[in-house]
Amino acid sequence: MRSSYWERFGKTRSTRRRFMGAGASLSAGAAGLALVGCGNDDDSGDTPANGNGDAPANGNGNGNGENGDRYGGTIRYPFMGTNSGDPPTLFPYENLTYLAQHPASMHYSRLLTEVSGADVDPDDYTALEGDLAEGMPEQPDERTYIFRLRENAHFHNKPPLDGRPVTADDIAQAYQAFISMSQNAAAYEEVIESVEPTDDRTVQVTLREPFAPFLTVHASTPEGFWIIPVESIDGGQAQEDPVGTGPWIFDSWDSGVSMSWNRNPDYFIPELPYFDRVEGSLIAEPQRLIAGLRAGDFDYSLLGGNLYEEAQDQLDPDGRDHFYGNPSYGAFYFNFDIEDGRWRDIRVRQALSMSLDREAVNDVLDQTGQGDWFSPFCATNLVPFHLSPRDDDYGETGRFFQYDPEEARALLDAALGDTSPQIRVTANIDRYGRGAEQLWELLVASLQEVGWDVELTFQEYGSYIQSTFLGEIDEGVGLGPLVGSPRDPDDILSRNLASSSARRNWGGQPIDQQDRIDEMIREQRVILDPDERLEYIHEMQRELAEYMLVVPYSAAAGYAWSAPWVQDFYWKNSFAVHRAAMTYSYFTPERIAED
């Protein structure tokens, strides 16, 4: 069966090379949904074209008190690259979307933050340091973490906080607000028994049981518990005029145009940040981004692996390329109660997976050659946990990821008595962009080549994120990214796949294998030995490859570029890249003088 997508390019792909050939006609807009990530082959994740950015003296190259010539300038960039856009509100507790989580890292803090630097892998989320906490916590036992707050931490000097000091009670109150409002609350309540102040500057977090990834999944995550003063939550200020403790103070939001922040002169790391002002454009059109970078109107941008060759051709060769693992874990996902329960049959889900030519999709969308395939619950940024299903050492269940039209049709015939079942695929493009649309169309085209009778429909983002995304599917299947900034496999396991999650990405009564899946999710949490847990998670991937609770697609690499005048900018693959990397970055004196 020919899809309208292939007809658009006059292709009837009978071989992989024809599938790839269609990519030559694709516009440069395909971002591959690499919201904050792309593949990485080197140690640092940065490829300095001109050697700019000396090795940092303290992990970030700052903090020596002799950096007076680094201050000044306005850094301008598309806030989320090709996926820029307006959030529903700026309040991250009530908005799961990355569009609200990204801005949060400018003006809010966490207890801990990830570390960036020349010698730190951008995908290493275990490299942590104190954020609002002055350092790593004490651990008197396996369930107790004691955080000491920075002595000089103050809220921004704007109403209603007016620069008052941060106390341990603020942390406890913010946590109560978070668990009463957020759809991510269940993942916290299952793990955390209490968050209690023991004096004005000390917070004790007690877990219900030992939990191996607590520091990376809870204490430092940029997609959960931001420390937000409850005074700003009451009355709705946090939705449009946030106030926190972060390196920049929120200034303005011009819908569809930009957001802006000014330097926090009372930041708890006194020397930082260096930029006087941040202006984040909400424009997402790829050609405008590249044109802005070429003209010097933007200082850096997320781009995407599909734009790599164009960037190399048009941008300053003295700039810096940044590569890192794709964190935007995505999949086909199901309501198991609809359509006569067809998706409950493991063979139908396996057939769907084996109908996807993931390698060909990456060949079309990824010009860096660093893309991969998502594993059953691991995004490719989760090194060393992620196992690539295309590698021979994945094991026997890796066959369920291989493109095998003959076996897919045989499974469909055995399960449904039909090798061309009708299916409606619901996705989103008004937020995820043209690149996502091209990815969806390529995946659907691959299904159609095998024989599936597919209708691709697009749902407005607000409706999509509150219904289809949560498994509330009336017909067919959902398709899209399930999580955008995972820091540990448990992020995806507990939020997206566990039956206990309030935001799980499947609907209906659980499949037969769900009890086993939940059992494994619980087990990996309490394995405290890192090597033992790593081995267990590898085995989980091999087992879940057979079950296909959700059916992951390919993981085209992402790509970012920064201008040569941006110094010591070491990318961190996180929604909080602004806090972890940009806070320590600065302009050359010549660039500051131009501003």
C-alpha positions in Angstrom: 0.0 0.0 0.0 1.4 3.4 -1.0 1.0 6.3 1.5 0.2 9.8 0.4 3.5 10.8 2.1 5.6 8.7 -0.3 3.4 9.8 -3.2 4.4 13.4 -2.4 7.9 12.5 -3.3 7.1 10.0 -6.1 8.5 7.1 -4.1 7.2 3.6 -3.6 9.9 2.4 -1.4 10.6 -1.3 -2.0 14.1 -1.1 -0.6 15.7 0.8 2.3 17.6 2.9 -0.2 14.4 4.2 -1.6 13.2 5.0 1.9 16.3 6.9 2.4 15.9 8.6 -1.0 12.8 10.2 0.2 14.8 12.0 2.8 16.7 14.0 0.2 13.4 15.8 -0.5 12.6 16.5 3.1 12.8 20.1 4.2 15.4 21.1 6.8 12.6 21.3 9.4 12.9 17.8 10.7 14.1 18.0 14.3 13.6 14.3 15.2 12.1 15.4 18.5 15.5 15.9 20.0 14.1 18.5 22.4 17.3 18.7 24.4 19.5 15.9 23.1 21.5 14.2 20.4 24.1 11.4 20.0 27.5 11.6 21.5 30.7 9.8 20.6 33.3 11.7 22.6 34.0 12.2 26.3 32.9 15.8 26.7 30.0 16.0 24.3 31.5 19.2 22.9 33.6 19.5 19.7 35.5 22.8 19.9 36.3 24.0 16.4 38.7 26.6 17.6 39.6 25.4 21.0 37.6 28.1 22.7 36.8 27.5 26.4 39.9 26.6 28.5 39.7 23.6 30.8 37.8 24.9 33.9 39.8 25.3 37.1 36.9 24.1 39.3 34.7 22.1 37.1 33.1 25.1 35.5 36.0 27.5 34.9 34.6 30.1 37.3 34.6 31.0 40.9 38.2 32.3 41.3 37.2 35.9 42.0 39.2 37.2 39.1 36.6 37.3 36.4 35.6 40.9 36.2 36.0 41.1 32.5 33.4 38.3 32.0 30.4 40.4 33.2 27.9 41.9 30.8 25.9 41.4 27.7 22.6 39.9 26.7 22.6 36.4 25.6 19.9 35.7 23.0 18.8 32.3 21.8 15.7 30.4 20.7 14.6 29.2 24.1 13.9 25.6 23.1 15.4 25.6 19.6 13.1 24.1 16.9 10.7 23.2 19.6 10.2 26.7 21.0 6.7 27.9 21.9 4.4 29.3 24.6 3.6 27.2 27.7 0.0 27.2 28.9 1.4 29.0 32.0 4.8 29.4 33.7 3.8 27.3 36.7 5.7 24.0 36.4 3.7 22.2 39.1 0.5 22.3 37.0 2.1 21.9 33.6 3.9 18.7 32.6 5.1 20.2 29.3 8.7 21.0 28.7 7.5 24.4 27.7 7.0 25.2 31.4 9.9 23.2 32.8 12.6 24.9 30.6 11.9 28.4 31.8 11.7 27.2 35.4 15.5 26.6 35.5 16.1 30.3 34.9 14.3 31.6 38.1 13.8 28.6 40.4 16.2 26.2 42.2 16.3 22.6 43.2 18.1 21.1 46.2 20.9 19.8 43.9 21.9 20.5 40.3 23.8 18.6 37.7 27.4 19.6 36.9 28.6 20.7 33.5 32.2 21.1 32.4 34.9 20.2 29.9 35.5 16.9 31.5 31.9 16.0 32.4 29.8 13.9 30.0 26.6 15.9 29.1 24.6 12.8 29.7 26.1 12.1 33.2 23.3 12.9 35.6 25.1 11.4 38.6 27.6 14.3 38.5 25.8 16.6 41.1 26.5 19.5 43.3 24.5 21.7 45.7 22.0 24.1 44.2 19.9 25.6 47.0 21.5 23.1 49.3 25.1 24.0 50.1 26.4 20.6 49.1 25.6 16.9 48.9 23.4 15.6 51.7 24.5 13.6 54.7 23.1 10.1 54.7 23.0 8.6 58.2 21.2 5.6 56.9 19.7 4.2 53.6 16.4 6.1 54.0 17.5 9.5 55.4 19.0 12.4 53.5 19.9 15.6 55.4 20.3 18.8 53.3 21.9 21.9 54.7 20.7 25.1 52.9 23.0 27.8 51.7 23.4 30.5 54.3 23.1 33.4 51.8 20.1 32.0 49.8 17.4 34.7 49.3 14.3 34.9 47.2 14.3 37.4 44.4 13.9 41.0 45.5 10.4 41.5 44.1 6.9 41.2 45.6 5.7 39.3 47.5 9.0 37.8 48.8 11.0 41.1 48.6 14.4 39.3 49.0 13.7 37.5 52.3 16.0 34.6 53.3 15.0 31.1 52.3 14.3 28.8 55.2 13.9 25.0 55.6 10.2 25.6 56.2 9.9 27.1 52.7 11.2 23.8 51.3 8.7 21.7 53.3 5.8 24.0 52.3 6.8 24.0 48.6 6.9 20.2 48.7 3.4 20.0 50.1 2.2 22.3 47.4 3.9 20.2 44.8 2.4 16.9 45.8 -1.1 18.5 46.1 -0.9 19.8 42.5 1.4 18.0 40.2 0.6 14.9 38.1 4.2 13.9 38.9 3.3 13.8 42.6 2.6 10.0 42.7 6.2 9.3 41.8 7.3 11.3 44.8 4.8 10.1 47.3 5.6 6.5 46.5 9.3 7.2 47.4 9.3 10.0 50.0 7.7 9.5 53.4 8.4 13.1 54.7 10.1 16.4 54.1 10.7 18.1 57.4 12.7 21.1 58.6 14.9 20.3 61.6 16.1 23.9 62.0 15.9 27.1 59.9 18.6 25.8 57.4 18.3 22.0 57.6 15.8 19.8 55.7 15.5 16.1 56.4 14.0 13.9 53.7 13.0 10.4 54.8 12.2 7.8 52.2 9.7 5.0 52.6 12.3 2.5 51.7 15.8 2.7 50.1 15.6 4.1 46.6 18.7 3.9 44.5 18.2 6.9 42.2 16.8 9.4 44.7 19.4 12.1 44.2 19.1 12.1 40.4 15.3 11.4 40.1 14.0 13.5 42.9 16.5 15.8 44.5 17.9 17.3 41.3 15.3 16.6 38.6 14.3 19.6 36.4 10.9 18.0 35.7 9.4 17.8 39.1 10.0 19.5 42.5 11.2 23.0 41.8 11.4 25.1 45.0 8.6 27.6 44.6 7.5 30.0 47.5 3.9 29.3 48.4 3.3 33.0 48.7 3.7 33.2 44.9 1.4 30.2 44.3 -1.5 31.8 46.2 -3.4 34.1 43.9 -1.8 32.7 40.7 1.4 34.8 40.5 3.5 31.7 39.8 1.5 31.3 36.5 2.7 34.5 34.9 5.2 36.4 37.1 7.4 33.7 38.9 9.7 34.6 41.7 12.3 32.2 43.0 15.9 31.9 44.0 17.5 31.2 40.6 20.3 33.0 38.7 18.0 35.2 36.8 14.9 37.2 37.8 11.9 36.9 35.5 11.1 40.1 33.6 8.6 39.6 30.8 6.7 37.2 28.5 5.6 38.4 25.1 3.4 35.5 23.9 4.7 34.0 20.7 7.7 36.2 20.7 10.1 35.9 23.7 10.7 35.6 27.4 13.3 37.7 29.2 15.2 37.7 32.5 17.6 40.0 34.3 20.6 39.0 36.3 20.0 38.2 40.0 22.5 40.5 41.8 21.8 38.6 45.1 22.3 35.1 43.7 23.6 32.6 46.3 26.7 32.0 44.2 28.0 35.6 44.5 30.1 35.7 41.4 27.4 34.2 39.1 25.8 34.6 36.6 27.9 36.7 34.1 25.2 37.7 31.6 23.3 40.8 32.5 20.2 39.6 30.7 18.7 36.6 28.9 16.3 36.9 26.0 14.7 33.6 24.9 13.0 33.7 21.6 9.9 31.6 21.1 10.4 31.3 17.4 10.9 27.7 16.2 11.1 27.9 12.4 14.5 26.2 11.5 15.4 28.6 8.7 14.9 31.6 10.9 17.0 30.0 13.6 19.9 29.4 11.3 19.6 32.8 9.7 19.7 34.4 13.2 22.8 32.4 14.2 24.5 33.3 10.9 23.8 37.0 11.4 24.8 36.9 15.1 21.3 37.7 16.3 21.4 34.5 18.3 24.3 33.3 20.3 23.4 29.6 20.4 20.5 27.3 19.5 19.3 23.7 19.7 18.9 22.7 16.1 18.5 18.9 15.5 20.5 16.2 13.7 18.6 16.9 10.5 20.1 20.4 10.4 23.7 19.4 11.0 24.8 19.6 7.4 23.1 23.0 6.8 24.6 24.4 9.9 28.1 23.2 9.0 27.6 24.8 5.6 26.2 28.2 6.7 27.5 28.9 10.3 30.9 30.2 11.5 33.4 27.3 11.4 34.9 28.7 14.6 31.7 28.0 16.5 31.2 24.9 18.6 29.2 21.8 17.9 27.5 20.1 20.8 26.4 16.4 20.6 24.6 14.3 23.3 22.1 11.5 23.7 18.5 12.0 22.6 16.4 12.2 25.8 12.9 12.6 24.1 11.8 9.0 24.7 8.8 8.4 22.4 6.6 5.5 21.3 3.3 4.3 20.1 1.0 3.7 23.1 -2.4 2.2 23.6 -5.8 2.0 25.3 -6.0 -1.7 25.9 -9.8 -1.7 26.3 -10.8 -0.4 22.8 -11.2 -2.0 19.4 -12.1 -5.4 20.8 -9.0 -5.4 22.9 -6.7 -6.0 20.0 -3.8 -4.2 21.6 -4.0 -6.5 24.6 -2.7 -9.2 22.3 1.1 -9.2 22.5 1.4 -10.4 18.9 -0.3 -7.2 17.6 2.1 -5.0 19.5 5.0 -7.0 18.3 3.8 -6.8 14.8 3.5 -3.0 15.1 7.1 -2.9 16.3 8.4 -5.2 13.5 6.7 -3.0 10.9 8.8 0.0 11.8 12.0 0.5 9.8 13.7 2.4 12.5 17.1 2.4 10.7 15.7 3.9 7.6 13.8 6.6 9.5 17.1 7.6 11.2 18.9 7.6 7.8 16.4 10.1 6.6 16.3 12.4 9.6 19.7 12.2 11.2 22.6 13.9 9.3 25.0 13.4 12.2 25.0 9.6 11.9 24.8 9.4 15.7 21.2 8.4 16.1 20.0 5.1 17.6 16.8 3.2 18.5 15.0 3.7 21.8 15.0 0.6 24.0 11.7 -0.5 25.7 12.0 2.1 28.5 15.4 3.8 28.0 16.1 7.0 26.1 19.4 7.0 24.4 20.8 9.7 26.7 20.6 7.3 29.7 24.1 6.0 29.5 25.2 3.5 30.6 21.7 2.1 31.1 20.5 2.2 27.5 21.0 -0.9 25.4 20.6 -0.4 21.7 18.2 -3.0 20.2 20.0 -2.8 16.9 23.2 -4.2 18.5 23.9 -8.0 18.2 24.6 -8.3 21.9 21.2 -7.1 22.8 20.0 -10.7 22.8 17.2 -12.8 21.2 14.4 -10.4 22.0 16.1 -7.7 19.9 14.3 -9.3 17.0 11.1 -7.6 18.0 12.8 -4.3 17.1 14.1 -5.5 13.7 12.2 -4.5 10.6 10.6 -7.7 9.4 7.5 -7.2 7.3 6.9 -10.9 6.7 7.0 -11.8 10.4 4.8 -8.8 11.2 2.1 -9.9 8.7 2.3 -13.4 10.0 1.7 -12.2 13.6 -1.2 -10.0 12.4 -2.8 -12.9 10.6 -2.4 -15.2 13.6 -3.8 -12.6 16.0 -6.5 -10.9 13.9 -7.0 -12.9 10.8 -6.2 -9.7 8.9 -2.8 -8.5 7.5 -4.1 -5.0 6.7 -5.9 -3.8 9.9 -7.2 -0.3 10.0 -5.7 2.0 12.6 -6.0 5.6 13.5 -2.8 7.2 14.9 -3.2 10.4 16.9 -0.3 12.7 17.4 0.5 16.4 17.8 2.4 18.9 15.6 1.3 22.4 16.8 3.8 22.1 19.6 6.2 19.4 18.5 6.7 21.1 15.1 7.4 20.3 11.5 10.2 17.9 12.4 7.8 15.8 14.5 5.3 15.8 11.6 7.9 14.4 9.3 8.9 11.8 11.8 5.2 10.7 12.3 4.7 10.5 8.5 7.8 8.4 8.1 6.7 6.0 10.8 3.2 5.8 9.3 4.7 5.3 5.9 6.7 2.3 7.2 3.5 0.8 8.7 1.7 1.3 5.4 4.4 -0.4 3.4 3.9 -3.5 5.5 0.1 -3.4 5.0 -1.4 -1.5 7.9 -4.3 0.8 6.8 -3.3 3.9 8.7 -5.0 7.2 9.2 -2.8 9.9 10.8 -4.6 12.6 12.7 -3.3 15.6 14.6 -4.7 16.8 17.9 -4.3 20.3 19.4 -1.6 20.2 22.1 -3.7 21.3 25.1 -6.2 18.6 24.4 -3.5 16.0 23.4 -1.5 16.4 26.6 -4.6 16.1 28.8 -6.2 13.1 27.0 -4.3 11.0 24.4 -1.0 11.5 26.2 -2.5 10.0 29.3 -3.9 6.9 27.5 -7.4 8.4 27.1 -7.7 7.2 23.5 -11.0 6.5 21.9 -9.7 4.9 18.7 -6.4 3.6 17.5 -3.1 4.5 19.2 -1.3 7.5 20.5 2.1 8.5 19.1 4.7 10.9 20.5 7.4 11.7 23.1 6.5 10.4 26.5 9.1 12.1 28.6 11.6 14.9 27.6 14.3 15.0 30.3 14.8 11.5 31.9 17.8 11.3 34.2 17.5 7.7 35.2 15.5 4.7 33.8 13.1 5.0 36.8 11.9 8.4 35.4 10.3 6.6 32.5 9.4 3.4 34.4 7.6 5.1 37.2 6.0 8.0 35.3 5.1 6.4 32.0 4.8 2.6 32.4 3.9 1.7 36.0 0.3 0.9 36.6 0.4 3.1 39.8 1.4 6.3 37.9 -1.1 9.1 37.6 0.4 10.1 34.2 1.1 6.7 32.7 0.9 6.6 28.9 -1.4 3.7 28.4 -5.1 3.3 29.2 -7.6 0.6 30.0 -7.2 -2.6 32.0 -3.6 -3.7 32.3 -2.1 -6.3 29.9 -1.3 -9.8 31.2 2.3 -8.8 31.6 1.7 -5.7 33.7 2.2 -7.4 37.1 5.6 -8.6 36.0 6.5 -5.1 34.7 5.4 -3.5 38.0 7.4 -6.1 39.9 10.6 -5.3 37.9 10.0 -1.6 38.4 9.8 -2.0 42.1 12.9 -4.3 42.2 15.3 -2.0 40.4 14.5 0.8 42.8 15.9 -0.9 45.8 19.1 -2.3 44.3 21.7 0.0 45.8 24.8 -1.5 44.3 25.4 0.5 41.1 26.9 -2.4 39.1 24.1 -4.8 40.2 21.4 -2.3 39.3 23.0 -1.7 35.9 23.0 -5.4 35.1 19.4 -5.7 36.3 18.2 -2.8 34.1 19.9 -4.3 31.1 18.0 -7.5 31.6 14.8 -5.7 32.1 15.2 -4.1 28.7 15.7 -7.5 27.1 12.6 -8.9 28.7 10.4 -5.8 28.0 11.4 -5.9 24.4 9.1 -9.0 24.1 6.1 -7.4 26.0 6.1 -4.1 24.1 3.9 -2.3 26.6 4.6 0.7 24.5 6.3 0.5 21.1 9.3 2.8 20.9 10.4 4.4 17.6 13.8 5.5 16.5 16.0 8.1 18.2 17.4 10.5 15.7 20.3 12.4 17.1 20.0 16.1 18.1 22.5 18.8 17.7 23.2 22.3 19.1 25.6 25.0 18.0 27.1 28.0 19.9 28.9 31.0 18.5 32.7 31.4 19.0 32.2 34.4 21.3 30.3 32.2 23.8 32.9 31.0 26.3 32.9 28.1 28.7 29.6 26.8 27.5 29.6 23.1 28.2 26.2 21.6 27.2 24.2 19.7 29.7 21.5 17.4 28.3 18.7 18.6 30.6 15.7 20.9 30.8 17.9 22.8 33.2 20.8 23.4 30.8 20.3 27.1 31.5 21.2 26.6 35.2 23.9 23.9 34.7 25.7 25.4 31.7 24.6 29.0 30.8 25.0 30.3 34.4 28.8 29.7 34.1 29.1 30.9 30.5 30.1 34.4 29.4 31.0 36.5 26.3 34.4 37.5 25.1 35.2 41.1 26.0 34.8 42.1 22.3 31.3 40.7 22.2 30.4 42.4 25.5 31.6 45.7 24.0 29.3 45.3 21.1 26.1 44.8 23.2 
